[in-house]
């Protein structure tokens, strides 16, 4: 699947991505929250997460006809939480959970669940 916005392209992995991805992951600030959709520090605070999130929601409604979308992140990942809230996702009361792939006691283990219903 490909999603494009005026500034961004979301596409499947290509081998030529390896060096850039390794460089991004070498930055401890980027890895602070470990998130599968990682942006290099040079791209922070420019609205990229919200922009591609909007494109994903548009595809969820128009392309796939989904009734709703969920999102989740570590409870301490404030930037990710803010991006989801800007997109209209709401934190689900009682939806908190522990990410069992993260070691017990790690501050990234507690997660929060967000949800949005299809408009209309």
N, CA, C and O atoms as a GROMACS GRO file, in nm:
protein
  480
    1UNK      N    1   0.083  -0.117   0.000
    1UNK     CA    2   0.000   0.000   0.000
    1UNK      C    3   0.089   0.125   0.000
    1UNK      O    4   0.193   0.128   0.065
    2UNK      N    5   0.046   0.223  -0.072
    2UNK     CA    6   0.114   0.354  -0.078
    2UNK      C    7   0.015   0.461  -0.036
    2UNK      O    8  -0.101   0.461  -0.078
    3UNK      N    9   0.063   0.552   0.047
    3UNK     CA   10  -0.015   0.671   0.082
    3UNK      C   11   0.074   0.791   0.058
    3UNK      O   12   0.191   0.791   0.096
    4UNK      N   13   0.020   0.894  -0.005
    4UNK     CA   14   0.098   1.014  -0.032
    4UNK      C   15   0.024   1.137   0.018
    4UNK      O   16  -0.098   1.145   0.011
    5UNK      N   17   0.102   1.231   0.067
    5UNK     CA   18   0.053   1.364   0.099
    5UNK      C   19   0.142   1.460   0.021
    5UNK      O   20   0.236   1.415  -0.044
    6UNK      N   21   0.116   1.589   0.025
    6UNK     CA   22   0.204   1.680  -0.048
    6UNK      C   23   0.351   1.671  -0.005
    6UNK      O   24   0.441   1.698  -0.084
    7UNK      N   25   0.376   1.632   0.122
    7UNK     CA   26   0.515   1.627   0.171
    7UNK      C   27   0.567   1.487   0.197
    7UNK      O   28   0.688   1.468   0.209
    8UNK      N   29   0.479   1.388   0.206
    8UNK     CA   30   0.520   1.257   0.257
    8UNK      C   31   0.476   1.144   0.166
    8UNK      O   32   0.377   1.153   0.094
    9UNK      N   33   0.553   1.035   0.172
    9UNK     CA   34   0.519   0.912   0.102
    9UNK      C   35   0.535   0.797   0.201
    9UNK      O   36   0.643   0.778   0.257
   10UNK      N   37   0.430   0.722   0.221
   10UNK     CA   38   0.433   0.602   0.304
   10UNK      C   39   0.426   0.485   0.208
   10UNK      O   40   0.327   0.469   0.136
   11UNK      N   41   0.530   0.403   0.206
   11UNK     CA   42   0.540   0.294   0.110
   11UNK      C   43   0.608   0.176   0.174
   11UNK      O   44   0.667   0.190   0.282
   12UNK      N   45   0.603   0.059   0.111
   12UNK     CA   46   0.673  -0.057   0.166
   12UNK      C   47   0.825  -0.034   0.172
   12UNK      O   48   0.880   0.046   0.096
   13UNK      N   49   0.887  -0.104   0.262
   13UNK     CA   50   1.033  -0.102   0.281
   13UNK      C   51   1.104  -0.138   0.152
   13UNK      O   52   1.059  -0.224   0.076
   14UNK      N   53   1.216  -0.071   0.127
   14UNK     CA   54   1.305  -0.104   0.016
   14UNK      C   55   1.446  -0.118   0.072
   14UNK      O   56   1.480  -0.051   0.169
   15UNK      N   57   1.526  -0.205   0.014
   15UNK     CA   58   1.662  -0.227   0.065
   15UNK      C   59   1.743  -0.098   0.073
   15UNK      O   60   1.829  -0.085   0.160
   16UNK      N   61   1.717  -0.005  -0.014
   16UNK     CA   62   1.792   0.121  -0.012
   16UNK      C   63   1.760   0.205   0.112
   16UNK      O   64   1.828   0.304   0.138
   17UNK      N   65   1.658   0.168   0.188
   17UNK     CA   66   1.621   0.239   0.311
   17UNK      C   67   1.711   0.203   0.429
   17UNK      O   68   1.712   0.273   0.530
   18UNK      N   69   1.784   0.095   0.417
   18UNK     CA   70   1.859   0.039   0.530
   18UNK      C   71   1.955   0.139   0.597
   18UNK      O   72   1.952   0.153   0.719
   19UNK      N   73   2.037   0.208   0.521
   19UNK     CA   74   2.137   0.299   0.580
   19UNK      C   75   2.070   0.416   0.653
   19UNK      O   76   2.109   0.450   0.764
   20UNK      N   77   1.971   0.475   0.592
   20UNK     CA   78   1.900   0.585   0.656
   20UNK      C   79   1.827   0.542   0.782
   20UNK      O   80   1.827   0.613   0.882
   21UNK      N   81   1.766   0.424   0.777
   21UNK     CA   82   1.694   0.372   0.893
   21UNK      C   83   1.791   0.342   1.007
   21UNK      O   84   1.761   0.368   1.123
   22UNK      N   85   1.908   0.287   0.973
   22UNK     CA   86   2.009   0.260   1.076
   22UNK      C   87   2.056   0.390   1.140
   22UNK      O   88   2.075   0.395   1.262
   23UNK      N   89   2.074   0.494   1.061
   23UNK     CA   90   2.117   0.623   1.116
   23UNK      C   91   2.012   0.682   1.209
   23UNK      O   92   2.045   0.734   1.316
   24UNK      N   93   1.886   0.674   1.170
   24UNK     CA   94   1.778   0.724   1.256
   24UNK      C   95   1.777   0.649   1.388
   24UNK      O   96   1.765   0.710   1.494
   25UNK      N   97   1.791   0.517   1.383
   25UNK     CA   98   1.784   0.435   1.504
   25UNK      C   99   1.908   0.448   1.592
   25UNK      O  100   1.905   0.405   1.707
   26UNK      N  101   2.015   0.505   1.540
   26UNK     CA  102   2.135   0.527   1.621
   26UNK      C  103   2.120   0.648   1.713
   26UNK      O  104   2.202   0.666   1.803
   27UNK      N  105   2.018   0.729   1.692
   27UNK     CA  106   1.994   0.848   1.773
   27UNK      C  107   1.911   0.810   1.895
   27UNK      O  108   1.795   0.772   1.880
   28UNK      N  109   1.967   0.818   2.016
   28UNK     CA  110   1.893   0.775   2.136
   28UNK      C  111   1.766   0.857   2.161
   28UNK      O  112   1.672   0.805   2.220
   29UNK      N  113   1.762   0.982   2.118
   29UNK     CA  114   1.640   1.061   2.137
   29UNK      C  115   1.527   1.008   2.049
   29UNK      O  116   1.411   1.007   2.091
   30UNK      N  117   1.560   0.964   1.929
   30UNK     CA  118   1.459   0.906   1.840
   30UNK      C  119   1.405   0.778   1.902
   30UNK      O  120   1.286   0.750   1.895
   31UNK      N  121   1.493   0.701   1.964
   31UNK     CA  122   1.455   0.571   2.020
   31UNK      C  123   1.392   0.581   2.159
   31UNK      O  124   1.355   0.479   2.217
   32UNK      N  125   1.380   0.701   2.212
   32UNK     CA  126   1.330   0.716   2.349
   32UNK      C  127   1.197   0.645   2.370
   32UNK      O  128   1.178   0.580   2.474
   33UNK      N  129   1.107   0.654   2.276
   33UNK     CA  130   0.975   0.594   2.293
   33UNK      C  131   0.957   0.468   2.210
   33UNK      O  132   0.848   0.411   2.210
   34UNK      N  133   1.058   0.424   2.140
   34UNK     CA  134   1.046   0.322   2.038
   34UNK      C  135   0.905   0.312   1.984
   34UNK      O  136   0.813   0.266   2.052
   35UNK      N  137   0.889   0.352   1.867
   35UNK     CA  138   0.761   0.353   1.799
   35UNK      C  139   0.786   0.297   1.660
   35UNK      O  140   0.881   0.338   1.594
   36UNK      N  141   0.702   0.204   1.614
   36UNK     CA  142   0.729   0.142   1.485
   36UNK      C  143   0.735   0.238   1.367
   36UNK      O  144   0.797   0.207   1.265
   37UNK      N  145   0.674   0.353   1.379
   37UNK     CA  146   0.680   0.452   1.274
   37UNK      C  147   0.771   0.564   1.321
   37UNK      O  148   0.726   0.663   1.378
   38UNK      N  149   0.898   0.547   1.297
   38UNK     CA  150   1.000   0.636   1.354
   38UNK      C  151   1.032   0.749   1.255
   38UNK      O  152   1.047   0.726   1.135
   39UNK      N  153   1.041   0.870   1.308
   39UNK     CA  154   1.085   0.985   1.230
   39UNK      C  155   1.219   1.033   1.282
   39UNK      O  156   1.240   1.039   1.404
   40UNK      N  157   1.309   1.067   1.193
   40UNK     CA  158   1.436   1.125   1.234
   40UNK      C  159   1.414   1.260   1.301
   40UNK      O  160   1.316   1.329   1.273
   41UNK      N  161   1.503   1.295   1.389
   41UNK     CA  162   1.490   1.418   1.468
   41UNK      C  163   1.473   1.542   1.379
   41UNK      O  164   1.402   1.636   1.417
   42UNK      N  165   1.536   1.544   1.264
   42UNK     CA  166   1.525   1.659   1.174
   42UNK      C  167   1.382   1.683   1.127
   42UNK      O  168   1.350   1.791   1.077
   43UNK      N  169   1.296   1.584   1.143
   43UNK     CA  170   1.157   1.595   1.096
   43UNK      C  171   1.056   1.614   1.208
   43UNK      O  172   0.936   1.617   1.183
   44UNK      N  173   1.103   1.628   1.331
   44UNK     CA  174   1.014   1.648   1.445
   44UNK      C  175   0.951   1.787   1.440
   44UNK      O  176   1.005   1.880   1.380
   45UNK      N  177   0.835   1.798   1.504
   45UNK     CA  178   0.764   1.926   1.524
   45UNK      C  179   0.732   1.998   1.393
   45UNK      O  180   0.731   2.122   1.387
   46UNK      N  181   0.706   1.921   1.289
   46UNK     CA  182   0.668   1.980   1.161
   46UNK      C  183   0.531   1.929   1.114
   46UNK      O  184   0.488   1.959   1.003
   47UNK      N  185   0.464   1.853   1.201
   47UNK     CA  186   0.332   1.804   1.167
   47UNK      C  187   0.329   1.678   1.081
   47UNK      O  188   0.224   1.642   1.030
   48UNK      N  189   0.445   1.611   1.064
   48UNK     CA  190   0.449   1.493   0.978
   48UNK      C  191   0.362   1.379   1.032
   48UNK      O  192   0.291   1.315   0.954
   49UNK      N  193   0.366   1.353   1.162
   49UNK     CA  194   0.288   1.242   1.218
   49UNK      C  195   0.139   1.268   1.198
   49UNK      O  196   0.063   1.177   1.163
   50UNK      N  197   0.097   1.391   1.221
   50UNK     CA  198  -0.044   1.425   1.202
   50UNK      C  199  -0.081   1.416   1.054
   50UNK      O  200  -0.190   1.370   1.020
   51UNK      N  201   0.007   1.461   0.968
   51UNK     CA  202  -0.020   1.459   0.824
   51UNK      C  203  -0.038   1.317   0.771
   51UNK      O  204  -0.134   1.289   0.700
   52UNK      N  205   0.054   1.229   0.805
   52UNK     CA  206   0.041   1.092   0.755
   52UNK      C  207  -0.072   1.019   0.827
   52UNK      O  208  -0.137   0.932   0.769
   53UNK      N  209  -0.096   1.056   0.953
   53UNK     CA  210  -0.211   1.000   1.025
   53UNK      C  211  -0.342   1.036   0.957
   53UNK      O  212  -0.431   0.952   0.946
   54UNK      N  213  -0.353   1.160   0.913
   54UNK     CA  214  -0.474   1.204   0.841
   54UNK      C  215  -0.490   1.122   0.713
   54UNK      O  216  -0.600   1.079   0.681
   55UNK      N  217  -0.381   1.101   0.639
   55UNK     CA  218  -0.388   1.022   0.516
   55UNK      C  219  -0.432   0.878   0.547
   55UNK      O  220  -0.508   0.819   0.471
   56UNK      N  221  -0.383   0.823   0.657
   56UNK     CA  222  -0.423   0.687   0.697
   56UNK      C  223  -0.572   0.682   0.731
   56UNK      O  224  -0.641   0.588   0.692
   57UNK      N  225  -0.621   0.782   0.804
   57UNK     CA  226  -0.764   0.784   0.836
   57UNK      C  227  -0.848   0.801   0.710
   57UNK      O  228  -0.950   0.734   0.695
   58UNK      N  229  -0.805   0.888   0.619
   58UNK     CA  230  -0.878   0.904   0.493
   58UNK      C  231  -0.886   0.772   0.418
   58UNK      O  232  -0.991   0.738   0.363
   59UNK      N  233  -0.776   0.697   0.415
   59UNK     CA  234  -0.776   0.566   0.348
   59UNK      C  235  -0.865   0.467   0.423
   59UNK      O  236  -0.935   0.388   0.361
   60UNK      N  237  -0.862   0.472   0.555
   60UNK     CA  238  -0.947   0.381   0.635
   60UNK      C  239  -1.093   0.400   0.600
   60UNK      O  240  -1.168   0.303   0.589
   61UNK      N  241  -1.134   0.525   0.583
   61UNK     CA  242  -1.276   0.552   0.553
   61UNK      C  243  -1.307   0.530   0.406
   61UNK      O  244  -1.399   0.455   0.374
   62UNK      N  245  -1.232   0.593   0.315
   62UNK     CA  246  -1.266   0.592   0.173
   62UNK      C  247  -1.223   0.465   0.101
   62UNK      O  248  -1.299   0.411   0.020
   63UNK      N  249  -1.104   0.418   0.128
   63UNK     CA  250  -1.050   0.303   0.054
   63UNK      C  251  -1.096   0.171   0.112
   63UNK      O  252  -1.128   0.077   0.039
   64UNK      N  253  -1.100   0.163   0.245
   64UNK     CA  254  -1.128   0.035   0.310
   64UNK      C  255  -1.265   0.029   0.376
   64UNK      O  256  -1.309  -0.080   0.415
   65UNK      N  257  -1.333   0.140   0.391
   65UNK     CA  258  -1.466   0.141   0.449
   65UNK      C  259  -1.472   0.092   0.593
   65UNK      O  260  -1.572   0.033   0.634
   66UNK      N  261  -1.366   0.115   0.669
   66UNK     CA  262  -1.362   0.066   0.807
   66UNK      C  263  -1.461   0.142   0.895
   66UNK      O  264  -1.485   0.261   0.874
   67UNK      N  265  -1.519   0.073   0.994
   67UNK     CA  266  -1.612   0.141   1.085
   67UNK      C  267  -1.542   0.226   1.190
   67UNK      O  268  -1.604   0.313   1.251
   68UNK      N  269  -1.414   0.201   1.212
   68UNK     CA  270  -1.340   0.276   1.312
   68UNK      C  271  -1.193   0.239   1.305
   68UNK      O  272  -1.154   0.145   1.236
   69UNK      N  273  -1.114   0.314   1.378
   69UNK     CA  274  -0.969   0.293   1.383
   69UNK      C  275  -0.925   0.305   1.528
   69UNK      O  276  -0.976   0.388   1.602
   70UNK      N  277  -0.831   0.220   1.567
   70UNK     CA  278  -0.772   0.232   1.700
   70UNK      C  279  -0.625   0.270   1.685
   70UNK      O  280  -0.563   0.244   1.581
   71UNK      N  281  -0.571   0.330   1.788
   71UNK     CA  282  -0.429   0.361   1.795
   71UNK      C  283  -0.384   0.338   1.937
   71UNK      O  284  -0.465   0.341   2.030
   72UNK      N  285  -0.257   0.315   1.955
   72UNK     CA  286  -0.205   0.299   2.091
   72UNK      C  287  -0.060   0.345   2.094
   72UNK      O  288   0.008   0.350   1.992
   73UNK      N  289  -0.016   0.378   2.213
   73UNK     CA  290   0.121   0.420   2.234
   73UNK      C  291   0.155   0.401   2.381
   73UNK      O  292   0.066   0.379   2.463
   74UNK      N  293   0.283   0.411   2.413
   74UNK     CA  294   0.320   0.405   2.554
   74UNK      C  295   0.259   0.527   2.624
   74UNK      O  296   0.250   0.635   2.566
   75UNK      N  297   0.219   0.508   2.747
   75UNK     CA  298   0.151   0.613   2.822
   75UNK      C  299   0.236   0.740   2.833
   75UNK      O  300   0.181   0.850   2.840
   76UNK      N  301   0.367   0.725   2.836
   76UNK     CA  302   0.454   0.842   2.852
   76UNK      C  303   0.490   0.909   2.719
   76UNK      O  304   0.560   1.010   2.719
   77UNK      N  305   0.444   0.856   2.608
   77UNK     CA  306   0.478   0.912   2.477
   77UNK      C  307   0.382   1.028   2.443
   77UNK      O  308   0.291   1.013   2.362
   78UNK      N  309   0.405   1.139   2.508
   78UNK     CA  310   0.319   1.256   2.491
   78UNK      C  311   0.310   1.303   2.346
   78UNK      O  312   0.200   1.336   2.301
   79UNK      N  313   0.419   1.308   2.269
   79UNK     CA  314   0.406   1.352   2.129
   79UNK      C  315   0.310   1.264   2.048
   79UNK      O  316   0.231   1.315   1.968
   80UNK      N  317   0.317   1.134   2.066
   80UNK     CA  318   0.229   1.043   1.994
   80UNK      C  319   0.084   1.062   2.038
   80UNK      O  320  -0.008   1.060   1.956
   81UNK      N  321   0.064   1.079   2.167
   81UNK     CA  322  -0.071   1.099   2.219
   81UNK      C  323  -0.131   1.228   2.162
   81UNK      O  324  -0.248   1.231   2.123
   82UNK      N  325  -0.052   1.332   2.158
   82UNK     CA  326  -0.101   1.460   2.104
   82UNK      C  327  -0.137   1.448   1.956
   82UNK      O  328  -0.237   1.502   1.911
   83UNK      N  329  -0.055   1.375   1.881
   83UNK     CA  330  -0.083   1.356   1.738
   83UNK      C  331  -0.216   1.284   1.720
   83UNK      O  332  -0.297   1.324   1.637
   84UNK      N  333  -0.240   1.179   1.798
   84UNK     CA  334  -0.367   1.107   1.786
   84UNK      C  335  -0.484   1.197   1.824
   84UNK      O  336  -0.588   1.193   1.758
   85UNK      N  337  -0.468   1.276   1.927
   85UNK     CA  338  -0.576   1.366   1.969
   85UNK      C  339  -0.603   1.473   1.862
   85UNK      O  340  -0.719   1.509   1.840
   86UNK      N  341  -0.499   1.523   1.797
   86UNK     CA  342  -0.519   1.620   1.689
   86UNK      C  343  -0.598   1.558   1.574
   86UNK      O  344  -0.671   1.628   1.503
   87UNK      N  345  -0.584   1.428   1.556
   87UNK     CA  346  -0.656   1.358   1.449
   87UNK      C  347  -0.799   1.322   1.488
   87UNK      O  348  -0.874   1.269   1.407
   88UNK      N  349  -0.835   1.350   1.612
   88UNK     CA  350  -0.971   1.322   1.657
   88UNK      C  351  -0.988   1.192   1.732
   88UNK      O  352  -1.099   1.158   1.771
   89UNK      N  353  -0.880   1.117   1.753
   89UNK     CA  354  -0.890   0.995   1.832
   89UNK      C  355  -0.906   1.033   1.979
   89UNK      O  356  -0.848   1.131   2.025
   90UNK      N  357  -0.985   0.956   2.051
   90UNK     CA  358  -1.008   0.981   2.193
   90UNK      C  359  -0.951   0.866   2.274
   90UNK      O  360  -0.960   0.750   2.234
   91UNK      N  361  -0.893   0.900   2.388
   91UNK     CA  362  -0.840   0.798   2.478
   91UNK      C  363  -0.958   0.717   2.533
   91UNK      O  364  -1.057   0.773   2.579
   92UNK      N  365  -0.946   0.585   2.527
   92UNK     CA  366  -1.053   0.495   2.571
   92UNK      C  367  -1.043   0.474   2.721
   92UNK      O  368  -0.943   0.421   2.770
   93UNK      N  369  -1.145   0.516   2.794
   93UNK     CA  370  -1.147   0.496   2.939
   93UNK      C  371  -1.142   0.347   2.969
   93UNK      O  372  -1.219   0.269   2.913
   94UNK      N  373  -1.052   0.307   3.056
   94UNK     CA  374  -1.036   0.166   3.089
   94UNK      C  375  -0.962   0.086   2.984
   94UNK      O  376  -0.955  -0.037   2.993
   95UNK      N  377  -0.907   0.153   2.883
   95UNK     CA  378  -0.839   0.083   2.774
   95UNK      C  379  -0.690   0.067   2.793
   95UNK      O  380  -0.622   0.013   2.706
   96UNK      N  381  -0.637   0.114   2.907
   96UNK     CA  382  -0.493   0.102   2.931
   96UNK      C  383  -0.453  -0.046   2.936
   96UNK      O  384  -0.530  -0.130   2.981
   97UNK      N  385  -0.332  -0.075   2.890
   97UNK     CA  386  -0.284  -0.213   2.893
   97UNK      C  387  -0.132  -0.213   2.903
   97UNK      O  388  -0.066  -0.112   2.878
   98UNK      N  389  -0.078  -0.327   2.938
   98UNK     CA  390   0.066  -0.348   2.946
   98UNK      C  391   0.112  -0.412   2.816
   98UNK      O  392   0.056  -0.513   2.773
   99UNK      N  393   0.214  -0.356   2.754
   99UNK     CA  394   0.273  -0.416   2.634
   99UNK      C  395   0.367  -0.526   2.682
   99UNK      O  396   0.475  -0.499   2.734
  100UNK      N  397   0.325  -0.650   2.664
  100UNK     CA  398   0.402  -0.763   2.717
  100UNK      C  399   0.533  -0.786   2.643
  100UNK      O  400   0.614  -0.868   2.686
  101UNK      N  401   0.555  -0.715   2.532
  101UNK     CA  402   0.684  -0.727   2.462
  101UNK      C  403   0.789  -0.637   2.524
  101UNK      O  404   0.907  -0.645   2.488
  102UNK      N  405   0.748  -0.551   2.617
  102UNK     CA  406   0.840  -0.461   2.687
  102UNK      C  407   0.865  -0.520   2.825
  102UNK      O  408   0.770  -0.563   2.891
  103UNK      N  409   0.990  -0.523   2.872
  103UNK     CA  410   1.020  -0.585   3.001
  103UNK      C  411   0.943  -0.521   3.117
  103UNK      O  412   0.921  -0.400   3.118
  104UNK      N  413   0.902  -0.603   3.215
  104UNK     CA  414   0.834  -0.550   3.334
  104UNK      C  415   0.920  -0.442   3.400
  104UNK      O  416   1.042  -0.455   3.408
  105UNK      N  417   0.855  -0.337   3.447
  105UNK     CA  418   0.926  -0.228   3.513
  105UNK      C  419   0.977  -0.121   3.418
  105UNK      O  420   1.013  -0.012   3.463
  106UNK      N  421   0.981  -0.149   3.288
  106UNK     CA  422   1.026  -0.050   3.191
  106UNK      C  423   0.918   0.058   3.179
  106UNK      O  424   0.800   0.025   3.170
  107UNK      N  425   0.955   0.186   3.180
  107UNK     CA  426   0.854   0.292   3.171
  107UNK      C  427   0.774   0.291   3.040
  107UNK      O  428   0.670   0.356   3.031
  108UNK      N  429   0.822   0.219   2.939
  108UNK     CA  430   0.749   0.210   2.812
  108UNK      C  431   0.645   0.099   2.811
  108UNK      O  432   0.569   0.088   2.715
  109UNK      N  433   0.639   0.018   2.915
  109UNK     CA  434   0.544  -0.095   2.918
  109UNK      C  435   0.398  -0.051   2.926
  109UNK      O  436   0.316  -0.106   2.852
  110UNK      N  437   0.360   0.045   3.012
  110UNK     CA  438   0.218   0.086   3.017
  110UNK      C  439   0.178   0.158   2.887
  110UNK      O  440   0.246   0.250   2.842
  111UNK      N  441   0.068   0.115   2.830
  111UNK     CA  442   0.017   0.172   2.706
  111UNK      C  443  -0.125   0.225   2.725
  111UNK      O  444  -0.198   0.184   2.815
  112UNK      N  445  -0.161   0.317   2.637
  112UNK     CA  446  -0.296   0.372   2.634
  112UNK      C  447  -0.357   0.345   2.497
  112UNK      O  448  -0.288   0.343   2.395
  113UNK      N  449  -0.488   0.325   2.498
  113UNK     CA  450  -0.563   0.293   2.376
  113UNK      C  451  -0.646   0.414   2.335
  113UNK      O  452  -0.709   0.479   2.418
  114UNK      N  453  -0.644   0.443   2.206
  114UNK     CA  454  -0.724   0.552   2.148
  114UNK      C  455  -0.815   0.493   2.041
  114UNK      O  456  -0.787   0.388   1.984
  115UNK      N  457  -0.925   0.563   2.015
  115UNK     CA  458  -1.022   0.513   1.916
  115UNK      C  459  -1.091   0.632   1.849
  115UNK      O  460  -1.110   0.738   1.908
  116UNK      N  461  -1.128   0.608   1.722
  116UNK     CA  462  -1.212   0.703   1.648
  116UNK      C  463  -1.309   0.622   1.564
  116UNK      O  464  -1.271   0.521   1.504
  117UNK      N  465  -1.434   0.667   1.558
  117UNK     CA  466  -1.535   0.603   1.474
  117UNK      C  467  -1.539   0.673   1.338
  117UNK      O  468  -1.505   0.790   1.325
  118UNK      N  469  -1.582   0.597   1.240
  118UNK     CA  470  -1.599   0.653   1.106
  118UNK      C  471  -1.696   0.772   1.114
  118UNK      O  472  -1.802   0.761   1.174
  119UNK      N  473  -1.660   0.884   1.053
  119UNK     CA  474  -1.750   1.000   1.057
  119UNK      C  475  -1.883   0.971   0.987
  119UNK      O  476  -1.891   0.891   0.894
  120UNK      N  477  -1.985   1.039   1.034
  120UNK     CA  478  -2.117   1.029   0.970
  120UNK      C  479  -2.189   0.913   1.018
  120UNK      O  480  -2.302   0.888   0.976
   0.00000   0.00000   0.00000
